């Protein structure tokens, strides 16, 4: 389980996560983050994952949720940058080809010669 450090300054509220972010500490971070965001002040809210060593699925979800709501995530080591990339880059599914009902699949042989050549890499 992670060690959590909360720094409550006049211009910034910082949550530092040290170690593996899993279990009950994910709830504690989520609650403290929500409290800080709900305050009517103009303080920055930052979550520092520089010393993070790993996380479980819930830990990743909490960090992604925090990031998606505009909170700055600080990362200062190569490993924490990998975690930051995982948190901030969700896989996007490319749109697929949708056929109208009843049209069925057409074979490549029925395509114009130009498209057959492109598909063959010519």
C-alpha positions as CSV (number, residue, x, y, z in Angstrom):
1,X,0.0,0.0,0.0
2,X,1.2,3.5,-0.8
3,X,2.3,6.2,1.6
4,X,0.3,9.4,1.0
5,X,1.5,12.9,1.7
6,X,-0.9,15.8,1.7
7,X,0.4,19.4,1.4
8,X,-2.2,22.1,2.0
9,X,-0.6,25.4,1.1
10,X,-2.3,28.8,0.5
11,X,-1.9,28.5,-3.3
12,X,-1.7,24.8,-3.8
13,X,-3.1,21.5,-2.6
14,X,-0.7,18.6,-3.4
15,X,-1.2,14.9,-3.0
16,X,2.0,12.8,-3.2
17,X,1.7,9.1,-3.8
18,X,4.7,7.0,-2.7
19,X,4.8,3.3,-3.4
20,X,2.0,1.0,-4.8
21,X,-1.3,2.8,-5.2
22,X,-3.9,0.2,-4.3
23,X,-6.4,-0.8,-1.7
24,X,-7.9,1.7,0.8
25,X,-5.5,4.5,-0.1
26,X,-7.2,4.9,-3.4
27,X,-10.4,5.9,-1.6
28,X,-8.5,8.3,0.7
29,X,-6.9,10.0,-2.3
30,X,-10.2,10.2,-4.2
31,X,-11.9,11.8,-1.1
32,X,-9.1,14.3,-0.4
33,X,-9.0,15.3,-4.1
34,X,-12.7,15.8,-4.2
35,X,-12.6,17.9,-1.1
36,X,-9.8,20.1,-2.5
37,X,-11.6,20.5,-5.9
38,X,-14.9,21.4,-4.2
39,X,-13.3,24.3,-2.2
40,X,-14.2,27.7,-3.6
41,X,-10.6,28.9,-3.8
42,X,-8.4,29.3,-6.8
43,X,-5.7,27.0,-5.6
44,X,-3.9,24.6,-7.9
45,X,-4.6,20.9,-7.2
46,X,-1.7,18.6,-8.1
47,X,-1.2,14.9,-7.7
48,X,2.5,13.9,-7.7
49,X,3.2,10.4,-8.9
50,X,7.0,10.8,-9.1
51,X,7.7,8.1,-6.5
52,X,4.8,5.8,-7.5
53,X,5.9,2.2,-8.0
54,X,2.7,0.7,-9.4
55,X,-1.1,0.6,-9.1
56,X,-4.0,-1.8,-9.3
57,X,-7.0,-1.3,-11.6
58,X,-8.8,0.9,-9.1
59,X,-5.7,3.0,-8.6
60,X,-5.4,3.6,-12.3
61,X,-9.1,4.4,-12.5
62,X,-8.8,7.0,-9.7
63,X,-5.8,8.6,-11.3
64,X,-7.4,8.7,-14.8
65,X,-10.6,10.2,-13.3
66,X,-8.5,12.9,-11.5
67,X,-6.6,13.7,-14.7
68,X,-9.8,13.7,-16.9
69,X,-11.2,16.4,-14.5
70,X,-8.3,18.8,-15.2
71,X,-6.0,18.1,-12.3
72,X,-2.3,18.3,-12.9
73,X,-0.4,15.1,-12.6
74,X,3.3,15.6,-11.7
75,X,5.8,13.0,-12.8
76,X,9.6,13.4,-12.5
77,X,11.1,10.0,-13.1
78,X,11.2,7.7,-16.2
79,X,8.9,5.1,-14.4
80,X,6.4,7.8,-13.4
81,X,6.3,9.1,-16.9
82,X,5.3,5.6,-18.1
83,X,2.5,5.6,-15.5
84,X,1.5,9.1,-16.6
85,X,1.3,7.9,-20.2
86,X,-0.9,4.9,-19.2
87,X,-3.2,7.2,-17.2
88,X,-3.6,9.9,-19.8
89,X,-3.8,7.8,-23.0
90,X,-6.8,5.7,-23.2
91,X,-6.9,3.4,-26.2
92,X,-9.3,4.8,-28.9
93,X,-11.2,2.4,-31.0
94,X,-11.1,3.3,-34.7
95,X,-14.4,3.4,-36.4
96,X,-15.1,0.2,-38.3
97,X,-16.8,-0.3,-41.7
98,X,-20.5,-0.7,-41.2
99,X,-22.5,-2.4,-44.0
100,X,-26.1,-1.7,-44.6
101,X,-28.4,-4.6,-43.8
102,X,-28.9,-6.8,-46.8
103,X,-25.9,-5.5,-48.8
104,X,-23.7,-8.4,-47.8
105,X,-19.9,-8.5,-48.2
106,X,-18.4,-7.8,-51.6
107,X,-15.3,-9.7,-52.6
108,X,-12.2,-7.9,-53.6
109,X,-12.6,-9.3,-57.1
110,X,-15.7,-7.1,-57.7
111,X,-13.7,-3.9,-56.8
112,X,-12.4,-1.7,-59.6
113,X,-8.9,-2.7,-60.8
114,X,-7.4,0.5,-59.3
115,X,-8.5,-0.6,-55.8
116,X,-7.4,-4.2,-56.3
117,X,-3.9,-2.9,-57.2
118,X,-3.8,-0.6,-54.1
119,X,-4.8,-3.5,-51.9
120,X,-2.1,-5.7,-53.5
121,X,0.5,-3.0,-52.8
122,X,1.1,-2.2,-56.5
